[in-house]
Amino acid sequence: MMAPDKSSTRASLTACNTLGFAATARTFSEPRSVAEARRQILDSRAADERLVVIGGGSNLVLLPWLDAHVMRPAFEAMTITPAADGRTATVSVEAGKRWHALVMELATAGWWGYENLALIPGCCGAAPIQNIGAYGVELADHLLRLEVMSLEDGSTRWLSREECAFGYRDSLFKGSLEHRVLITRLEFVVTREATPQLAYGDLAQRVNAATPQGQAITPLSVANAVIATRSEKLPDPAVLGNAGSFFKNPQLAADEARELLAHHPTLPHYPQADGSVKLAAGWLIDQCGLKGARRGHVGVHDRQALVLVHFGGGQVSELLALAQEVRESVHARFGVWLEQEPRVLGEMAATPS
């Protein structure tokens, strides 16, 4: 991804969001260390300048104008500290490291934990915000703690996994700490003991087919199977603008789910530990006849209805209108409101001259 144009007193953010919509900020920076990030935070506060932190821009809808200093962390050091018995290790990784690169390094080295989260775009510092997850694994499953830096005074502190209030695509960083802290580093545990999570979709079939008879399944073989599956279903943002899954899979109370399933018995659904039932949002959208639909410069992906795409040359208002059309169509047919997954930042107003 190319760095934004920082000419004059404006900074283009078009290259900072995988949807590829034109956006502009007042200023932009990429601190290369935690210390540099702290200096920039203090400078912004001294100048009474609004500060916004972004990551890889893969779970983000940018509106045309951000009247702010936009910071994208670029520090990406990683260390792996094995336990005395060598069976587990603690991994410390800084915010700017690409998530997929981290997963592949761990899987290649034979460490189990996050191999199911291969090919998820974005940076490590943004991963906890929505508690990224795929194929039965979530970030919170193996996280020990994370470090945050206050956007008010640059002070740092550690938060435990419990303090982060993780939920399904949710966390404290979408609540009381939204726009108040910069996540600087994560610490989590990985293991040498084989713990393959293969219950979702055809993942087990893919892994077994790729594993020679008599050989053990490895975290790398699982990661490669996940990559193959995601590559078949999800468009590459470098080729077709998108923000990954645009809607969360809705969760209903058990009685609501039973009533809905009585009318739609083929609806894919997944009982949860708390008694609720998770529904497949992509199936709901597909049943509304919207899979592959195109509206001007945007559309619903023809292989995965959860993904809204930008074909290029469009306006973000087109995407937001399509998202609302999808939500209203699903609600009209199934009585379920879909919740948008990507964050929205900025204003629709034109950039000041």
C-alpha positions in Angstrom: 0.0 0.0 0.0 1.4 3.4 -1.0 1.9 6.1 1.6 -0.6 8.9 1.6 0.2 12.1 -0.3 1.2 14.7 2.4 1.6 17.7 0.1 0.4 21.1 1.3 -1.7 20.9 4.5 -3.9 18.0 3.3 -3.2 14.3 3.3 -4.9 11.9 0.9 -6.2 8.8 2.7 -7.4 7.0 -0.4 -4.6 4.4 -0.1 -5.4 3.9 3.6 -8.7 2.1 3.1 -9.2 -1.1 1.3 -12.5 0.0 -0.1 -10.5 2.6 -2.1 -12.8 5.6 -1.7 -11.3 9.0 -1.9 -10.8 10.6 1.5 -8.7 13.4 2.9 -7.3 14.3 6.3 -5.9 17.5 7.7 -2.5 15.8 8.4 -1.1 12.2 8.5 1.8 10.5 10.2 3.3 7.0 10.5 5.3 6.8 13.8 8.0 4.2 13.6 8.3 3.6 17.4 6.2 3.8 20.5 8.2 6.7 21.7 7.6 8.6 18.4 3.9 7.9 18.7 3.9 9.4 22.2 5.7 12.6 20.9 3.1 13.0 18.2 0.2 12.5 20.6 1.7 15.2 22.9 2.3 17.5 19.9 -1.3 17.1 18.7 -2.7 17.8 22.2 -0.5 20.9 22.5 -1.8 22.2 19.2 -5.4 21.3 20.3 -5.6 19.1 17.2 -8.0 16.1 16.9 -6.2 12.8 16.7 -7.5 9.7 15.0 -5.7 6.3 14.9 -6.2 3.9 12.0 -4.6 0.5 11.1 -4.5 -1.2 7.8 -7.8 0.3 6.7 -9.4 -3.2 6.0 -12.3 -2.8 8.4 -13.0 0.9 7.8 -15.3 3.1 5.8 -13.7 6.5 5.3 -16.0 9.4 4.6 -14.5 12.2 2.3 -13.1 14.5 5.0 -11.4 13.9 8.4 -10.7 17.1 10.2 -8.0 15.5 12.2 -4.4 14.4 12.4 -4.6 10.7 11.3 -1.9 8.4 12.8 -1.1 5.0 11.4 1.4 3.1 13.7 4.3 1.6 11.7 6.2 0.0 14.6 6.2 -3.8 14.2 8.7 -5.6 16.4 7.9 -9.1 17.5 9.5 -11.5 20.0 8.7 -15.1 20.9 9.7 -16.2 24.4 9.4 -20.0 25.0 8.5 -21.3 28.4 11.1 -23.4 30.2 9.5 -26.7 29.0 9.3 -25.4 25.4 5.7 -26.5 25.1 4.3 -22.9 25.1 5.6 -19.5 24.3 4.6 -15.9 24.9 4.5 -13.7 21.8 4.8 -9.9 22.0 4.0 -8.0 18.9 3.7 -4.3 18.1 0.7 -2.6 16.6 2.0 -2.0 13.1 2.9 -5.6 12.1 0.6 -7.1 9.5 -1.7 -9.7 11.1 -1.4 -12.3 8.3 2.4 -12.0 8.4 2.4 -12.7 12.1 0.1 -15.8 11.7 2.3 -17.2 8.9 5.5 -16.7 10.9 4.0 -18.6 13.9 2.5 -21.3 11.8 5.7 -21.9 9.8 7.6 -22.2 13.1 5.1 -24.8 14.3 3.3 -22.8 16.9 -0.5 -23.5 17.3 -3.0 -20.8 18.2 -4.0 -18.4 15.4 -3.6 -20.4 12.2 -7.4 -20.2 11.6 -7.0 -16.5 11.3 -4.7 -16.6 8.3 -5.3 -14.1 5.5 -7.3 -11.7 7.6 -6.1 -8.3 6.4 -5.0 -5.4 8.7 -2.6 -4.7 11.5 -2.1 -6.3 14.9 -3.0 -3.1 16.7 -6.5 -3.0 15.1 -7.2 -6.7 15.6 -8.5 -6.4 19.2 -10.9 -3.6 18.3 -13.4 -6.0 16.7 -12.0 -9.1 18.2 -11.2 -10.6 14.8 -12.2 -14.2 14.3 -12.7 -16.9 11.7 -13.4 -20.7 11.6 -14.2 -21.0 15.2 -11.2 -19.0 16.6 -11.1 -15.5 17.9 -8.3 -13.2 18.9 -9.4 -13.2 22.5 -9.0 -17.0 22.7 -5.2 -16.8 23.2 -4.6 -13.2 24.2 -3.0 -12.6 27.6 -3.0 -8.8 27.7 -2.4 -5.7 25.6 -0.8 -2.3 26.1 -2.6 1.0 25.3 -1.4 4.5 25.1 -3.7 7.4 26.1 -4.5 9.8 23.3 -4.8 12.5 26.0 -1.4 12.4 27.7 0.7 9.6 26.1 0.7 7.5 29.2 0.7 3.7 28.8 -0.9 0.9 30.8 -1.6 -2.8 30.3 -5.1 -4.3 30.1 -5.9 -7.9 30.7 -8.0 -10.0 28.4 -10.9 -9.7 30.8 -10.6 -5.9 31.1 -10.9 -5.7 27.3 -14.6 -6.9 27.5 -14.3 -8.9 24.3 -17.5 -10.2 22.6 -18.5 -11.2 19.1 -16.7 -8.6 16.9 -16.8 -6.3 19.9 -14.6 -5.0 22.6 -14.0 -2.1 25.0 -12.3 -0.3 22.1 -15.7 0.1 20.4 -17.1 1.4 23.7 -15.7 3.5 26.5 -12.2 3.5 25.0 -13.2 4.3 21.4 -10.9 7.1 20.0 -9.3 7.4 23.5 -6.3 5.1 23.2 -3.8 3.7 20.8 -3.2 -0.1 21.1 0.6 -0.3 21.0 1.3 -4.0 21.5 -0.3 -7.4 22.2 0.9 -10.4 24.2 -0.6 -13.8 23.7 0.3 -17.5 24.2 0.9 -20.1 21.6 1.6 -23.9 22.0 3.5 -26.8 20.5 0.7 -29.2 21.3 -1.5 -29.9 18.3 -4.9 -28.1 18.8 -6.5 -28.0 15.3 -9.9 -26.3 15.1 -11.5 -27.8 12.0 -15.2 -27.9 12.7 -16.2 -25.0 10.4 -17.1 -25.6 6.7 -15.0 -28.0 4.7 -11.8 -27.0 6.6 -11.2 -30.5 8.0 -11.6 -32.1 4.5 -9.2 -29.6 3.0 -6.6 -30.1 5.7 -6.8 -33.9 5.6 -6.6 -34.0 1.8 -3.4 -31.9 1.9 -1.8 -34.0 4.7 0.2 -37.0 3.4 -1.0 -40.3 5.0 0.9 -41.0 8.2 1.9 -37.4 8.8 0.5 -35.2 11.4 -1.5 -32.1 10.8 0.5 -28.9 11.3 -0.5 -25.3 12.0 0.9 -24.4 8.6 -1.3 -27.0 6.8 -4.3 -25.5 8.6 -3.3 -21.9 7.7 -2.8 -22.9 4.1 -6.2 -24.5 4.0 -7.7 -21.4 5.4 -5.9 -19.3 2.8 -7.3 -21.5 0.0 -10.8 -21.3 1.4 -10.8 -17.5 1.9 -9.2 -16.9 -1.5 -12.0 -18.8 -3.2 -14.8 -16.9 -1.4 -13.4 -13.4 -0.7 -12.1 -10.8 -3.2 -8.5 -9.5 -2.9 -8.8 -5.8 -1.8 -5.8 -5.1 -4.1 -7.9 -6.2 -7.0 -11.5 -5.3 -6.0 -12.2 -2.8 -3.2 -13.8 -4.2 -0.1 -13.7 -4.2 3.7 -14.2 -7.9 4.2 -17.4 -9.0 5.9 -19.6 -5.9 5.9 -22.2 -7.3 8.3 -22.0 -9.3 11.5 -23.7 -12.6 11.8 -26.8 -11.8 13.9 -27.3 -13.5 17.2 -30.8 -14.2 18.4 -32.2 -15.3 21.7 -33.1 -19.0 21.7 -36.9 -18.5 21.5 -36.6 -16.0 18.7 -34.3 -18.3 16.7 -36.7 -21.2 17.2 -39.6 -19.2 15.8 -37.5 -18.0 12.8 -36.2 -21.5 12.1 -39.8 -22.9 12.1 -40.5 -20.7 9.1 -37.0 -21.1 7.5 -35.7 -24.6 8.5 -32.7 -24.5 6.1 -31.3 -21.3 7.6 -27.7 -22.1 8.7 -27.5 -21.5 12.5 -25.0 -22.1 15.3 -26.0 -22.5 18.9 -23.8 -20.5 21.3 -22.5 -21.2 24.8 -24.8 -18.5 26.3 -27.9 -20.1 24.8 -28.3 -17.7 21.9 -28.2 -18.7 18.3 -25.9 -17.2 15.6 -27.4 -16.9 12.1 -25.6 -16.8 8.8 -26.0 -13.3 7.5 -24.6 -14.2 4.1 -27.5 -16.7 3.7 -30.1 -14.1 4.7 -28.7 -11.7 2.1 -28.6 -14.3 -0.6 -32.2 -15.3 0.1 -33.2 -11.7 -0.6 -31.8 -12.1 -4.1 -29.0 -9.6 -3.5 -25.9 -11.8 -4.0 -24.1 -10.4 -7.0 -26.3 -7.3 -7.2 -24.7 -4.2 -8.6 -25.7 -0.6 -7.9 -23.6 1.7 -10.0 -20.0 1.6 -8.8 -20.7 -0.7 -5.9 -22.3 -4.1 -5.4 -22.7 -7.3 -3.3 -20.0 -9.8 -4.1 -21.1 -12.7 -6.3 -19.4 -15.4 -4.2 -19.9 -14.1 -0.7 -23.0 -12.0 0.0 -21.5 -10.7 3.3 -19.0 -8.6 1.3 -19.8 -5.3 -0.3 -17.5 -4.3 -3.1 -16.3 -1.1 -4.8 -15.6 -1.5 -8.5 -13.8 1.8 -8.7 -14.6 5.4 -9.4 -17.5 5.5 -7.0 -18.6 7.5 -3.9 -18.8 6.2 -0.4 -22.5 7.4 -0.3 -23.2 4.7 -2.9 -21.9 2.0 -0.6 -23.8 3.3 2.4 -27.0 3.4 0.4 -26.4 -0.2 -0.7 -25.7 -1.3 2.9 -29.0 0.2 3.9 -30.8 -1.5 1.1 -29.4 -4.8 2.2 -30.4 -4.2 5.9 -33.9 -3.2 5.0 -34.4 -6.2 2.6 -33.2 -8.7 5.2 -35.5 -7.1 7.9 -38.5 -7.1 5.6 -38.1 -10.8 4.8 -36.8 -12.2 8.1 -37.5 -9.6 10.8 -33.8 -9.4 11.6 -31.7 -6.2 11.5 -28.1 -6.8 10.3 -25.4 -4.8 12.1 -22.6 -3.2 10.1 -19.1 -4.5 11.0 -16.6 -1.8 9.6 -16.1 1.4 11.5 -17.1 4.7 9.8 -14.8 7.7 10.2 -15.0 11.2 8.9 -17.6 13.6 7.6 -19.5 13.7 4.3 -18.9 17.4 3.9 -16.4 18.5 1.2 -12.8 19.2 2.2 -12.4 22.8 3.3 -10.4 24.9 0.8 
